[in-house]
Amino acid sequence: MKALCLLLLSLAAAFAGEENVPHRVTGLFSPQREAALRAAMEKLPGVNLVSVDFEHAEAVFAYDVKVAFKETKPEQVIERFNDLLRGATRHTIGIAPLDATPKDKLARIEIAAAGCDCPACGLAAYESIFKIAGVAAATVDFKAGRIVALVDAEKTNRAALEAALKKRGVEMKTPQTAPPAK
């Protein structure tokens, strides 16, 4: 019984400094990328993935800064976490501070696109718009040919997103118009 109590006390002490910390996740542009994020987390000792908010490109991670990021200054934790995660994912997934725009102030822009029919093309389309100031989150459904961005409308708009996609070589689909009524 004494051994069990000591074990429980040591486990409690080990997790005492662990906190749940939300971060913005870059590169989480399709549901399939969540599996890549989970696999990468297996390579990062001391950091656990608690939950994923795919729509807003955010996740909650549990870690003790003193254990997971030893000898890292508090102001450098996000940068260090980003470096480790990018290294574990061949630089396709990273961490960033949460977007400051309140979620209820974000506008949803949906763009139909052709030529985003594989994960690499989806990543290229994602990267072309995610870096635009005012884009809080972006997703690419390469099977459906749809790109969705949550944006701060005071900082960017559909035209800016479409221009970035065109520059990257992504072909926009024109909306189908209904035949004239008889």
N, C-alpha and C positions, 0 to 999 in steps of 0.2 A: 504494500500500500504506500509506503514511504517513497519507493522508487517511482511509482505512478505519479505521486504528488510532485516530486522533483522534475519529472518529465514534463508535466503540465505547466509548472512554473517556468521552466526553461523555454518551452514553446511560447508562452505568453510574453516572456521577456524578448524573445526573438522577433515577435510581431508587434511589439509595443510602439516602435517608431514607424511602422508601415502605415502609409496613408493612401487613400484613393484620390488620384490626381487626374483631372480631365485634360486632354491635349487635343489639338487639331492634328489630323493625320493626313499627310500629303500622299498621293498615289493610291488612295482608296477610292478608285473611280468606278469600280463595278463590284457586284456581290462576290464574284470569284476572287477578288483581291483580298477579301477577308481571310480566306484560307492561307494566303501567302503571309498575311500579317500574323496569324496564329502560329504558323510554322517558324517565322522569324523570332517570335517571342520565346520559343523553346531555346534559342541560342543566346538569350540575354538573361543570365542568372540574376536573381533578385528582383526581377520585374515581371509582374503578372498582368495579363489582359483580363479586365473585369467585365467590360461591356463595350459594344460598338454601336454608334449611331451613324449608320451608313448615309442616311439622307443629308446630314450636316457635316459629314467627314470628321467626326470626332470619336474619341474612345476614352474610356476611363482605365487607368493603369494603377495597380497597387505596388508600391515600393517604399522602402526606407532609403532616403537619400544617402544616408551615411553608409549603408551597406551596398546598394546598387551602383552608386556613383562615388566611390571612395575618392578622397582627395580632390573632389570637384567643388569649386566655389558655388554657393547657392545661385548666383546670377548666371552660371554657366551650365546648369543642369539640363535645360532644354537643348542647348547646343550639343552637349555630350550625349544625351539620349538620342538625338537626331543622328549624330555620327555613328553610333553603335547600330541603330536600326537600319540606316542606309547601308552600312557595311554588311548586315545580315540579309539584305534583300537585293543586292547588286544595284544599289542606288535607285530603287523604284518606289520605296515607301520611306517616309520620314515623319518627323514630329515638328510641330510648330506651335507657337502660342495660340490660344483660342482666338477666334475672330471677335473683335470688339463690337460689331454691329449686332444689336438685339435681333433674335431670330424672327420676331414679328415684323421687323422692318425690312426683311429680305424679300426681294421680288424673284419669282421663279421664271426663268426663260428656258423654253424648250426649242431645240433646233433639230430638224430632221436632216440627217446626213447620209451620204452614200460613201462607201469605201472604208468604213470603220468595222470591217467584218472579221477582225482578228484581234487578239489582245494587244499586240504591238501597235496596230493602228489606233486602237482605243486609247492606249497610253499616249501616243503622239497627239491625238486630238485633245485629250485631257490636259496634257502639259502646255499646249498652246493657249488654253484659256484660263487655267488655274492660276497662272502667274500674273494675270491682269489685276491691277489694283481694283478693289471692290468686289472681287469674286470670293465669296465665302466658302463655297463648296461647288464641286462639279462632278457629274457622273456621266459615263458613256456606256450605253447599252449597245454593244457592237452588233448583236444579233437583230435587234429591232431598228437599228440605224437612228438612234435618238441620243442627243446630248442635252443634258439638263444642267443648268447653273443656277445657284442661289446667289443673288448679287445685291449689293447696296446700289440702288438706282441713282443715288446722288453721285456715285463714282464711276459707274460704267453702264453700258446698255447693250442691246442686241446687236447693233451695228458693229460695236467694238469686238464683240465675241465672234461674229461672222467674219470680220476682217482678219482676225487672228487665225481662224480656222482655214480660211482661203489661203493665207500666206503659208500655212503648213501643208497645203495641198489637199485639204478635206473638201470634198464636193458636197454642196448643199442640195437637198431635194427641194423642189418647188411644191407647194401644197397643191393637191389635186383639186381641180375645180369641178363643180357639179355641172352636168350637161344642161343646156338651156331647157327651161320648162316648155312643154308643148301646149 
